């Protein structure tokens, strides 16, 4: 463990910090308002400004302040990796300013080189630059958490810091974010983690997006009491009102002392109290000057605003950093996490011993490699996985959104994770999962997949616990990274889980009942795993079918198995049965290979009918019907619920007969 002394901040360091902060803030204001002539502010005219300035100003000064000091501290050789994580997606304009100064943005987008031309190109492209956009970007420094999922940065940072004793992750979160369930729960959930060094910095500027924040309205004493009550030792630092160099020196001293305490295992939080938008139009959330071309007073105000950062002290005529800014850029380091390829266990063979044994066996095999975490909302025992409780690689907290943040941050470091939950609770994860899909599309290297194992679905649960809408919504995105796995038995659950944990670049949702005891023939498992579906020959007639029964999920497989002989005898038809292991396979162009060239198709699914219709997209030019989840009007027994949805032998038989009758007309 490193032992640091509380720093004595030199006047030189304070000057470097002030120069870097002024540069970041200046470049942010310039991106928001200008399209050319970014450094000759005294000569700005109408042709240099944007006709419709757009973006977010309010978070800029505080975000730039924290990034400045975290980067300087990381560059001082303190012996710990410091990784800042931006919580506010709107802080993208600051992130671009920093990435331009460090040259990181030019490595991704060469047209934004570190000269006057590159700076002008970057400003002119904001906020509509193709593939870059205006918000936090994962390819740039401090962008491991992209935003769009409000309140998730704190939990994401905790996931990044898990089992990383030489890393301190610094989530920069706003006081508005602190009102979200995800952030509010993360303070307390930290108690469930060990060996996790996170130093949250709360940007306490008094406002959320549209009005005063609840936390910002508290006094320093109330804010401190709130933090202490949740188990965190607070430090409140006020900036923006006094001499700049003294404020930089004080904040840097506090921040480095907090790094030291965090490295020792303490739970420290720094509150940065400031006015929203200080050093510019106070209190403004979005771009404050919106009519620069038509209002000469606004143009004059912009000149004065930009001049207040004294750009001539920061850049030469070709936008090259000079003086204290150049010195600061030589000293800073913006930490990032580059995932390593970790070993995988040998393939795990299923043995027909039931859900609990198969799932536990697969997870223990992967845990032996040392890179897996299992997260659950206090439901491992309920999900027949109580044997995993107490393992160092399992964590239970009753907050779905926090668990998703943990698994997203954990997998962002190249390690593998799984959330085990109830299907009914899973819709709470939708915003975060969609945010992760968006983020991971922009990452050059494929990260380990985000995996969910959902049990206790509505067919076998109480009235309030029936809601398959997560998979419906995820499939509705049309994202090829989404895979909804519907294994028919416990052997197939084991295969699906093992494949999911080995995969990269995906969101895998496994829907599997913990009560399943039936086992089906294994000869098609490999085809199901690799193609997503397979013909079950043990239930099918040879040759071209008149009717194809398609099952997706264990209960669907059971009811189709029970119904097929009755349908065959009643309708005197050739029947083919196809098992769908991955619903994404229904988007494949060659379904006729499995369904037959002209057969009517009846699909039985655990989830919503709409999800199946969306996947098919009208591509099957034949009679098709879908049986699936139907919301009950009131609590009812399981057999009546199945009959209500036609999800029983009688319902499947009746639907099959109706399809066949339509074919004969």
Wavefront OBJ file of the C-alpha trace (Angstrom):
o trace
v 0.000 0.000 0.000
v 1.277 3.452 -0.844
v 1.685 5.942 1.991
v 1.275 9.529 0.909
v 1.669 12.693 2.901
v -0.961 15.391 2.602
v 0.368 17.480 -0.263
v 1.721 20.955 -0.050
v 0.427 22.397 -3.310
v 2.991 24.635 -4.966
v 2.114 27.912 -6.603
v 3.467 26.459 -9.864
v 1.008 23.559 -9.713
v -1.840 25.963 -8.984
v -0.869 28.041 -12.030
v -0.798 24.927 -14.221
v -4.211 23.893 -12.903
v -5.635 27.353 -13.544
v -4.262 27.383 -17.087
v -5.637 23.941 -17.885
v -9.050 24.786 -16.422
v -9.219 28.049 -18.377
v -8.241 26.243 -21.574
v -10.860 23.508 -21.142
v -13.576 26.027 -20.353
v -12.563 28.378 -23.150
v -12.503 25.598 -25.731
v -15.905 24.399 -24.543
v -17.449 27.858 -24.916
v -15.830 28.172 -28.351
v -17.255 24.842 -29.516
v -20.714 25.840 -28.363
v -20.747 29.178 -30.195
v -18.065 29.457 -32.889
v -17.374 27.900 -36.264
v -14.176 29.803 -37.138
v -11.614 32.302 -35.815
v -11.496 30.546 -32.452
v -8.525 32.366 -30.952
v -8.776 35.951 -32.214
v -11.707 36.742 -29.965
v -11.346 40.528 -30.265
v -11.996 40.240 -33.998
v -15.014 37.962 -33.877
v -17.751 38.867 -36.316
v -21.022 37.405 -37.482
v -19.376 35.068 -39.988
v -17.447 33.366 -37.149
v -20.468 32.387 -35.040
v -22.926 29.577 -35.444
v -26.372 30.528 -36.719
v -27.988 28.203 -34.179
v -25.632 27.516 -31.247
v -26.564 24.303 -29.439
v -25.187 22.265 -26.574
v -24.877 22.435 -22.792
v -22.957 25.061 -20.859
v -24.004 24.713 -17.221
v -21.945 21.644 -16.352
v -18.789 22.857 -18.131
v -16.898 24.845 -15.447
v -17.264 22.260 -12.677
v -16.579 19.274 -14.923
v -13.486 20.990 -16.327
v -12.339 21.755 -12.773
v -12.531 18.132 -11.619
v -10.943 16.749 -14.803
v -8.121 19.262 -14.438
v -7.207 18.224 -10.920
v -7.775 14.484 -11.363
v -5.522 14.540 -14.445
v -2.804 16.533 -12.695
v -2.926 14.265 -9.650
v -2.662 11.175 -11.851
v 0.391 12.628 -13.554
v 2.249 13.260 -10.306
v 3.402 9.673 -9.821
v 1.238 8.929 -6.791
v 1.413 5.178 -7.357
v -2.268 4.542 -8.140
v -4.066 4.496 -11.459
v -6.688 7.247 -11.427
v -9.556 6.771 -13.881
v -12.110 9.606 -14.184
v -15.605 8.692 -15.363
v -17.965 11.374 -16.617
v -21.513 10.914 -15.378
v -23.158 13.703 -17.355
v -23.525 12.903 -21.028
v -23.883 16.661 -21.586
v -20.244 17.047 -20.518
v -19.159 15.828 -23.950
v -18.092 19.332 -24.952
v -15.545 19.365 -22.086
v -14.395 15.863 -22.985
v -13.716 16.990 -26.555
v -11.770 19.997 -25.317
v -9.565 17.760 -23.177
v -9.159 15.172 -25.941
v -8.106 17.898 -28.391
v -5.501 19.230 -25.948
v -4.075 15.764 -25.297
v -4.192 14.743 -28.957
v -6.470 11.784 -28.214
v -9.233 13.027 -30.476
v -6.840 13.309 -33.432
v -5.900 9.649 -33.043
v -9.552 8.728 -33.589
v -10.512 11.611 -35.902
v -7.339 12.867 -37.660
v -9.124 15.937 -39.068
v -9.219 17.347 -35.535
v -5.439 17.713 -35.241
v -3.840 19.849 -32.542
v -3.446 23.007 -34.575
v -5.638 25.943 -35.525
v -7.188 24.092 -38.464
v -8.015 21.014 -36.391
v -9.497 23.144 -33.625
v -11.672 25.069 -36.081
v -12.843 21.821 -37.670
v -13.787 20.356 -34.287
v -15.698 23.481 -33.252
v -17.481 23.772 -36.588
v -18.609 20.135 -36.377
v -20.079 20.481 -32.887
v -22.733 19.337 -32.036
v -23.536 17.401 -35.208
v -20.250 15.737 -36.101
v -20.879 12.399 -37.814
v -19.986 9.371 -35.640
v -18.865 11.713 -32.844
v -22.017 13.558 -31.819
v -22.122 16.039 -28.967
v -22.171 13.940 -25.807
v -19.591 11.880 -23.948
v -17.930 9.399 -26.300
v -16.339 6.100 -25.204
v -13.360 6.476 -27.562
v -12.165 9.626 -25.746
v -10.611 10.158 -22.288
v -12.936 9.797 -19.279
v -15.646 8.333 -21.530
v -15.835 4.749 -20.256
v -19.423 5.530 -19.223
v -21.140 7.249 -22.121
v -24.243 8.560 -20.413
v -27.793 8.462 -21.721
v -28.640 6.289 -18.721
v -29.067 8.981 -16.097
v -27.652 8.073 -12.714
v -25.695 4.979 -13.719
v -22.149 6.380 -13.597
v -21.597 5.788 -9.877
v -22.497 2.092 -10.069
v -20.526 1.771 -13.314
v -17.460 3.184 -11.571
v -17.911 0.702 -8.731
v -17.952 -2.133 -11.266
v -14.757 -0.831 -12.897
v -13.030 -0.669 -9.516
v -14.045 -4.146 -8.322
v -11.038 -6.340 -7.482
v -8.621 -3.670 -8.750
v -6.512 -2.700 -5.718
v -4.209 -0.372 -7.686
v -7.012 1.605 -9.319
v -9.106 4.497 -8.019
v -12.125 5.273 -10.197
v -13.467 8.822 -9.954
v -17.091 9.186 -11.063
v -17.933 12.854 -11.627
v -21.640 13.034 -10.870
v -24.063 15.923 -10.672
v -26.395 16.813 -7.848
v -29.290 16.125 -10.208
v -27.986 12.591 -10.758
v -28.052 12.122 -6.989
v -31.849 12.241 -7.152
v -32.019 9.158 -9.365
v -32.700 5.714 -7.859
v -29.478 4.325 -9.349
v -27.192 6.880 -7.717
v -29.153 7.001 -4.477
v -28.880 3.221 -4.086
v -25.206 3.118 -5.064
v -24.086 4.959 -1.912
v -25.520 2.226 0.288
v -24.746 -0.653 -2.087
v -21.030 0.114 -1.793
v -21.136 -1.643 1.574
v -21.651 -4.934 -0.272
v -18.345 -4.541 -2.127
v -14.809 -5.189 -0.956
v -11.527 -4.192 -2.557
v -13.342 -1.480 -4.514
v -11.731 1.969 -4.531
v -14.113 4.629 -5.767
v -13.812 8.345 -5.066
v -17.044 10.058 -6.145
v -16.858 13.784 -6.810
v -20.297 15.368 -6.668
v -20.626 18.480 -8.787
v -22.885 20.428 -6.448
v -23.888 23.358 -8.649
v -27.373 23.723 -7.223
v -29.357 22.702 -10.282
v -30.474 19.698 -12.217
v -31.538 20.316 -15.799
v -34.597 22.503 -15.337
v -34.625 23.703 -11.760
v -32.994 23.680 -8.330
v -31.626 20.347 -7.144
v -32.629 18.829 -3.809
v -29.057 18.175 -2.726
v -27.875 21.598 -3.842
v -30.486 23.234 -1.628
v -28.960 21.631 1.478
v -26.402 23.413 3.604
v -22.860 22.053 3.791
v -23.712 20.581 7.191
v -26.800 18.815 5.818
v -24.922 17.467 2.806
v -22.187 16.162 5.079
v -24.700 14.537 7.424
v -26.408 12.868 4.456
v -23.118 11.392 3.251
v -22.043 10.240 6.705
v -25.394 8.570 7.277
v -24.742 6.429 4.204
v -21.229 5.527 5.344
v -19.154 8.069 3.407
v -16.766 10.647 4.844
v -17.452 13.966 3.084
v -15.333 16.962 2.221
v -17.054 20.050 0.849
v -14.988 22.503 -1.198
v -16.443 25.740 -2.527
v -14.967 27.263 -5.679
v -15.719 30.026 -8.123
v -16.013 32.930 -5.732
v -12.491 33.596 -4.450
v -8.951 33.989 -5.815
v -8.520 31.324 -8.494
v -5.013 30.166 -7.590
v -5.909 29.728 -3.925
v -9.033 27.741 -4.836
v -7.058 25.498 -7.179
v -4.465 24.859 -4.480
v -7.109 24.018 -1.877
v -9.100 21.704 -4.135
v -5.980 19.885 -5.278
v -4.882 19.353 -1.681
v -8.314 17.967 -0.771
v -8.501 15.738 -3.836
v -5.075 14.132 -3.382
v -5.771 13.575 0.329
v -9.027 11.886 -0.707
v -7.119 9.655 -3.137
v -4.857 8.614 -0.279
v -7.798 7.821 1.998
v -9.566 5.893 -0.770
v -6.422 3.884 -1.490
v -6.388 2.883 2.190
v -9.930 1.581 1.828
v -11.843 4.554 3.236
v -15.132 5.695 1.730
v -14.469 9.352 0.923
v -16.612 11.689 -1.171
v -15.723 15.193 -2.373
v -18.508 17.711 -2.896
v -17.538 20.511 -5.280
v -19.918 23.364 -4.493
v -20.104 26.068 -7.135
v -22.579 28.131 -9.098
v -23.912 26.492 -12.231
v -22.169 28.070 -15.200
v -19.816 30.208 -13.118
v -17.344 32.290 -15.156
v -20.086 32.706 -17.757
v -23.872 33.163 -17.794
v -24.794 31.929 -14.304
v -27.511 29.297 -14.020
v -27.749 28.542 -17.741
v -28.173 24.848 -18.524
v -27.927 24.908 -22.304
v -26.085 27.240 -24.651
v -26.914 30.687 -23.265
v -26.272 32.923 -26.299
v -28.508 31.717 -29.101
v -28.876 34.747 -31.402
v -25.302 35.850 -31.972
v -25.882 36.638 -35.637
v -28.903 38.823 -34.994
v -28.089 40.456 -31.674
v -24.969 42.624 -31.487
v -25.206 42.741 -27.690
v -24.945 38.952 -27.525
v -21.928 39.001 -29.845
v -20.241 41.587 -27.640
v -21.056 39.505 -24.570
v -19.465 36.453 -26.195
v -16.289 38.420 -26.968
v -16.043 39.536 -23.354
v -16.815 36.041 -22.056
v -14.146 34.357 -24.164
v -11.623 37.106 -23.377
v -12.075 36.501 -19.641
v -10.175 33.208 -20.000
v -7.145 35.108 -21.388
v -6.577 32.821 -24.390
v -3.413 34.676 -25.466
v -1.747 33.284 -22.327
v -2.754 29.760 -23.321
v -2.206 29.444 -27.095
v -0.047 30.883 -29.835
v -1.392 31.881 -33.241
v -1.459 28.258 -34.459
v -3.326 27.093 -31.337
v -0.208 25.509 -29.814
v -0.275 25.500 -25.996
v 2.216 27.850 -24.357
v 3.353 28.762 -20.865
v 1.605 27.172 -17.913
v -0.828 25.307 -20.169
v 1.999 23.591 -22.037
v 3.560 22.691 -18.698
v 0.223 21.321 -17.447
v -0.237 19.168 -20.539
v 3.220 17.693 -20.027
v 2.257 16.777 -16.447
v -1.255 15.355 -16.773
v -2.405 11.805 -17.278
v -5.999 10.782 -17.968
v -6.299 7.181 -16.841
v -8.211 4.607 -18.850
v -8.808 0.888 -18.607
v -7.724 -1.290 -21.506
v -9.290 -4.737 -21.207
v -7.006 -7.745 -21.315
v -7.874 -11.090 -22.868
v -8.430 -13.448 -19.952
v -8.402 -17.249 -20.020
v -11.562 -19.265 -20.475
v -12.291 -22.658 -18.919
v -12.601 -25.812 -21.038
v -16.104 -26.367 -22.439
v -18.536 -27.328 -19.699
v -20.521 -30.464 -20.525
v -24.125 -30.702 -19.323
v -25.185 -33.836 -17.483
v -28.975 -33.708 -17.201
v -28.947 -33.010 -13.474
v -31.412 -30.130 -13.431
v -31.363 -26.330 -13.479
v -29.566 -25.617 -10.206
v -26.786 -28.140 -10.717
v -26.181 -27.225 -14.345
v -26.068 -23.466 -13.731
v -23.882 -23.840 -10.643
v -21.457 -26.130 -12.493
v -21.034 -23.684 -15.367
v -20.542 -20.702 -13.063
v -17.992 -22.503 -10.890
v -16.015 -23.519 -13.974
v -15.848 -19.906 -15.132
v -15.114 -18.652 -11.617
v -12.005 -20.829 -11.572
v -10.446 -18.468 -14.136
v -10.791 -15.593 -11.675
v -12.548 -13.151 -13.988
v -16.260 -13.651 -13.336
v -18.770 -11.904 -11.100
v -22.375 -12.949 -10.495
v -24.813 -10.247 -9.383
v -28.322 -10.854 -8.100
v -31.061 -8.814 -6.401
v -31.240 -10.987 -3.280
v -32.753 -13.837 -5.273
v -30.041 -16.499 -5.570
v -31.687 -18.777 -3.035
v -35.131 -18.200 -4.502
v -33.701 -19.093 -7.896
v -32.409 -22.428 -6.517
v -28.828 -21.112 -6.604
v -28.339 -20.672 -2.882
v -25.151 -22.735 -3.061
v -23.498 -19.697 -4.652
v -24.261 -17.379 -1.753
v -21.146 -16.380 0.140
v -18.777 -16.926 -2.752
v -16.298 -14.064 -3.195
v -17.475 -13.687 -6.789
v -21.190 -13.268 -6.016
v -22.878 -10.059 -4.856
v -26.509 -9.550 -3.883
v -28.107 -6.115 -3.594
v -31.794 -5.410 -4.043
v -31.355 -2.755 -6.734
v -31.493 -3.939 -10.337
v -30.106 -0.730 -11.825
v -27.075 -0.820 -9.521
v -26.369 -4.423 -10.510
v -26.444 -3.455 -14.176
v -24.007 -0.627 -13.481
v -21.717 -3.066 -11.711
v -21.769 -5.641 -14.510
v -21.328 -2.931 -17.166
v -18.329 -1.447 -15.363
v -16.881 -4.869 -14.589
v -17.125 -6.049 -18.198
v -15.695 -2.717 -19.417
v -12.410 -3.887 -17.864
v -12.462 -7.079 -19.948
v -13.911 -9.392 -17.320
v -17.077 -11.499 -17.489
v -20.308 -11.093 -15.589
v -23.874 -12.291 -15.122
v -27.016 -10.888 -13.536
v -29.462 -13.481 -12.186
v -32.921 -12.054 -11.614
v -36.653 -12.492 -12.037
v -38.209 -11.775 -15.410
v -40.711 -9.477 -13.696
v -37.977 -7.169 -12.357
v -35.903 -7.092 -15.528
v -37.769 -4.214 -17.252
v -36.070 -1.915 -14.726
v -32.878 -2.573 -16.682
v -34.163 -1.458 -20.074
v -32.803 2.104 -20.178
v -29.390 0.988 -18.992
v -29.199 -1.916 -21.420
v -30.162 0.263 -24.375
v -27.547 2.771 -23.219
v -24.943 0.030 -23.135
v -25.928 -1.140 -26.624
v -25.468 2.405 -27.916
v -22.147 2.782 -26.133
v -20.692 -0.521 -27.258
v -21.446 0.172 -30.907
v -18.873 2.974 -30.657
v -16.113 0.918 -29.026
v -13.463 -0.426 -31.344
v -12.726 -3.595 -29.356
v -15.479 -6.024 -28.398
v -16.007 -6.257 -24.648
v -17.264 -9.348 -22.842
v -21.016 -9.555 -23.206
v -23.551 -8.336 -20.670
v -25.464 -11.445 -19.620
v -28.797 -11.866 -17.851
v -30.348 -15.088 -16.591
v -34.060 -14.503 -16.012
v -36.186 -17.013 -14.143
v -39.537 -17.035 -12.369
v -41.456 -15.758 -15.345
v -45.129 -14.988 -15.276
v -46.427 -18.427 -16.263
v -45.259 -19.853 -12.925
v -45.580 -16.802 -10.714
v -48.077 -14.551 -9.024
v -50.201 -11.952 -10.807
v -47.839 -9.068 -10.029
v -44.786 -10.967 -11.297
v -45.675 -11.426 -14.957
v -43.935 -9.051 -17.351
v -41.843 -10.233 -20.331
v -41.541 -6.691 -21.703
v -37.746 -6.432 -21.406
v -37.109 -8.938 -24.182
v -39.874 -7.429 -26.307
v -38.258 -3.998 -26.076
v -34.709 -5.256 -26.612
v -35.696 -7.265 -29.667
v -37.535 -4.203 -30.925
v -34.245 -2.307 -31.202
v -33.225 -4.552 -34.096
v -29.681 -4.498 -32.735
v -27.798 -7.621 -33.880
v -25.966 -7.615 -30.545
v -29.192 -8.642 -28.775
v -29.685 -12.359 -28.268
v -32.647 -13.753 -26.343
v -31.936 -17.377 -25.500
v -34.873 -19.663 -24.726
v -33.387 -23.054 -23.775
v -35.892 -25.902 -23.678
v -34.332 -27.854 -20.805
v -31.569 -27.637 -18.192
v -28.918 -29.123 -20.492
v -29.664 -26.368 -22.971
v -29.589 -23.810 -20.144
v -26.051 -24.950 -19.358
v -25.064 -24.642 -23.013
v -26.690 -21.209 -23.358
v -25.006 -19.902 -20.201
v -21.587 -21.250 -21.146
v -21.854 -19.759 -24.641
v -23.036 -16.403 -23.265
v -20.122 -16.139 -20.839
v -17.655 -16.907 -23.633
v -19.167 -14.389 -26.031
v -18.151 -10.790 -26.627
v -19.984 -7.744 -27.912
v -23.474 -8.991 -27.075
v -26.352 -8.534 -24.675
v -27.499 -12.068 -23.898
v -30.809 -12.605 -22.110
v -31.403 -16.218 -21.081
v -34.999 -16.982 -20.129
v -35.027 -20.258 -18.217
v -37.351 -21.743 -15.633
v -35.783 -22.976 -12.411
v -38.416 -25.747 -12.089
v -37.790 -27.477 -15.423
v -37.236 -31.236 -15.056
v -37.892 -32.583 -18.581
v -34.869 -33.305 -20.790
v -35.138 -33.539 -24.579
v -32.871 -35.444 -26.992
v -29.436 -33.882 -27.218
v -28.514 -34.590 -30.835
v -29.639 -31.126 -32.021
v -28.037 -29.043 -29.237
v -24.994 -28.076 -31.302
v -27.151 -26.952 -34.213
v -29.376 -24.975 -31.845
v -26.329 -23.269 -30.341
v -24.767 -22.332 -33.659
v -27.843 -21.683 -35.836
v -30.265 -20.644 -33.118
v -32.861 -23.293 -33.990
v -33.186 -26.889 -35.137
v -35.781 -29.413 -36.297
v -36.700 -31.841 -33.544
v -36.843 -35.032 -35.565
v -38.139 -37.132 -32.686
v -41.436 -35.203 -32.873
v -41.530 -34.571 -36.635
v -42.897 -36.437 -39.634
v -40.528 -37.041 -42.538
v -40.802 -34.985 -45.687
v -42.390 -31.616 -46.344
v -44.752 -30.595 -43.483
v -48.283 -29.270 -43.697
v -47.903 -27.615 -40.302
v -44.751 -26.473 -38.502
v -44.967 -26.068 -34.753
v -42.263 -23.762 -33.397
v -41.489 -23.666 -29.676
v -39.340 -21.073 -27.903
v -38.710 -21.813 -24.229
v -39.119 -24.689 -21.815
v -42.858 -24.327 -21.202
v -43.461 -23.846 -24.915
v -41.479 -27.019 -25.656
v -43.515 -28.922 -23.079
v -46.906 -27.862 -24.397
v -45.929 -28.449 -28.038
v -44.577 -31.894 -27.143
v -47.863 -32.766 -25.460
v -49.972 -31.368 -28.292
v -48.217 -32.706 -31.376
v -49.627 -36.231 -31.406
v -53.144 -34.911 -30.786
v -52.809 -32.443 -33.673
v -51.488 -35.156 -35.988
v -54.321 -37.540 -35.202
v -57.101 -34.949 -35.307
v -56.006 -33.202 -38.483
v -54.400 -36.039 -40.434
v -51.450 -33.871 -41.430
v -47.695 -34.003 -41.565
v -46.209 -32.054 -38.646
v -42.724 -30.681 -38.130
v -41.487 -29.370 -34.760
v -38.758 -26.730 -34.624
v -37.128 -25.639 -31.379
v -35.868 -22.054 -31.200
v -32.884 -21.646 -28.897
v -32.152 -18.009 -29.816
v -35.030 -15.756 -30.831
v -32.645 -13.710 -32.954
v -32.589 -16.685 -35.339
v -36.112 -15.736 -36.416
v -34.582 -12.790 -38.286
v -32.584 -15.155 -40.520
v -33.431 -15.082 -44.259
v -33.555 -18.863 -44.691
v -36.365 -19.830 -42.308
v -38.003 -21.920 -45.039
v -35.145 -24.379 -44.596
v -36.537 -25.122 -41.144
v -40.214 -24.248 -41.477
v -40.801 -25.882 -44.864
v -41.630 -24.225 -48.151
v -45.397 -23.966 -47.779
v -46.388 -25.197 -44.300
v -48.576 -23.137 -42.013
v -46.601 -22.032 -38.976
v -47.718 -21.914 -35.340
v -45.187 -20.334 -32.974
v -45.491 -20.843 -29.211
v -43.354 -18.434 -27.167
v -42.879 -17.561 -23.518
v -43.009 -13.832 -24.213
v -45.215 -11.356 -26.009
v -46.671 -12.238 -29.379
v -45.583 -8.799 -30.615
v -41.922 -9.707 -30.138
v -42.280 -12.614 -32.573
v -44.233 -10.636 -35.144
v -41.558 -7.958 -35.000
v -38.797 -10.488 -35.615
v -40.592 -12.066 -38.560
v -41.327 -8.692 -40.110
v -43.876 -10.148 -42.537
v -41.222 -12.244 -44.294
v -43.148 -15.525 -44.133
v -45.560 -15.515 -47.049
v -47.948 -18.072 -45.579
v -50.432 -18.558 -42.744
v -48.739 -17.816 -39.408
v -50.114 -17.648 -35.877
v -48.396 -16.890 -32.568
v -49.333 -17.989 -29.057
v -47.621 -16.207 -26.200
v -47.992 -14.215 -23.026
v -51.366 -12.584 -22.569
v -51.780 -10.226 -19.636
v -54.403 -11.679 -17.252
v -57.205 -9.359 -16.155
v -56.907 -10.494 -12.529
v -55.055 -13.112 -10.434
v -55.793 -16.641 -11.564
v -54.351 -20.159 -11.130
v -51.616 -21.284 -13.484
v -53.797 -23.659 -15.471
v -56.427 -20.969 -15.994
v -53.731 -18.447 -17.000
v -52.455 -20.919 -19.599
v -55.977 -21.466 -20.925
v -56.555 -17.693 -20.985
v -53.530 -17.318 -23.308
v -54.280 -20.546 -25.255
v -50.935 -21.722 -23.899
v -52.114 -25.277 -23.217
v -52.725 -28.407 -25.257
v -56.282 -27.415 -26.053
v -55.298 -23.922 -27.126
v -52.372 -25.082 -29.266
v -54.514 -27.800 -30.878
v -57.326 -25.369 -31.623
v -54.933 -22.802 -33.127
v -53.320 -25.514 -35.274
v -56.683 -26.711 -36.565
v -57.696 -23.156 -37.441
v -54.465 -22.638 -39.390
v -54.917 -25.859 -41.315
v -58.531 -24.987 -42.075
v -57.440 -21.651 -43.571
v -54.975 -23.468 -45.831
v -57.746 -25.643 -47.273
v -59.923 -22.729 -48.333
l 1 2 3 4 5 6 7 8 9 10 11 12 13 14 15 16 17 18 19 20 21 22 23 24 25 26 27 28 29 30 31 32 33 34 35 36 37 38 39 40 41 42 43 44 45 46 47 48 49 50 51 52 53 54 55 56 57 58 59 60 61 62 63 64 65 66 67 68 69 70 71 72 73 74 75 76 77 78 79 80 81 82 83 84 85 86 87 88 89 90 91 92 93 94 95 96 97 98 99 100 101 102 103 104 105 106 107 108 109 110 111 112 113 114 115 116 117 118 119 120 121 122 123 124 125 126 127 128 129 130 131 132 133 134 135 136 137 138 139 140 141 142 143 144 145 146 147 148 149 150 151 152 153 154 155 156 157 158 159 160 161 162 163 164 165 166 167 168 169 170 171 172 173 174 175 176 177 178 179 180 181 182 183 184 185 186 187 188 189 190 191 192 193 194 195 196 197 198 199 200 201 202 203 204 205 206 207 208 209 210 211 212 213 214 215 216 217 218 219 220 221 222 223 224 225 226 227 228 229 230 231 232 233 234 235 236 237 238 239 240 241 242 243 244 245 246 247 248 249 250 251 252 253 254 255 256 257 258 259 260 261 262 263 264 265 266 267 268 269 270 271 272 273 274 275 276 277 278 279 280 281 282 283 284 285 286 287 288 289 290 291 292 293 294 295 296 297 298 299 300 301 302 303 304 305 306 307 308 309 310 311 312 313 314 315 316 317 318 319 320 321 322 323 324 325 326 327 328 329 330 331 332 333 334 335 336 337 338 339 340 341 342 343 344 345 346 347 348 349 350 351 352 353 354 355 356 357 358 359 360 361 362 363 364 365 366 367 368 369 370 371 372 373 374 375 376 377 378 379 380 381 382 383 384 385 386 387 388 389 390 391 392 393 394 395 396 397 398 399 400 401 402 403 404 405 406 407 408 409 410 411 412 413 414 415 416 417 418 419 420 421 422 423 424 425 426 427 428 429 430 431 432 433 434 435 436 437 438 439 440 441 442 443 444 445 446 447 448 449 450 451 452 453 454 455 456 457 458 459 460 461 462 463 464 465 466 467 468 469 470 471 472 473 474 475 476 477 478 479 480 481 482 483 484 485 486 487 488 489 490 491 492 493 494 495 496 497 498 499 500 501 502 503 504 505 506 507 508 509 510 511 512 513 514 515 516 517 518 519 520 521 522 523 524 525 526 527 528 529 530 531 532 533 534 535 536 537 538 539 540 541 542 543 544 545 546 547 548 549 550 551 552 553 554 555 556 557 558 559 560 561 562 563 564 565 566 567 568 569 570 571 572 573 574 575 576 577 578 579 580 581 582 583 584 585 586 587 588 589 590 591 592 593 594 595 596 597 598 599 600 601 602 603 604 605 606 607 608 609 610 611 612 613 614 615 616 617 618 619 620 621 622 623 624 625 626 627 628 629 630 631 632 633 634 635 636 637 638 639 640 641 642 643 644 645 646 647 648 649 650 651 652 653 654 655 656 657 658 659 660 661 662 663 664 665
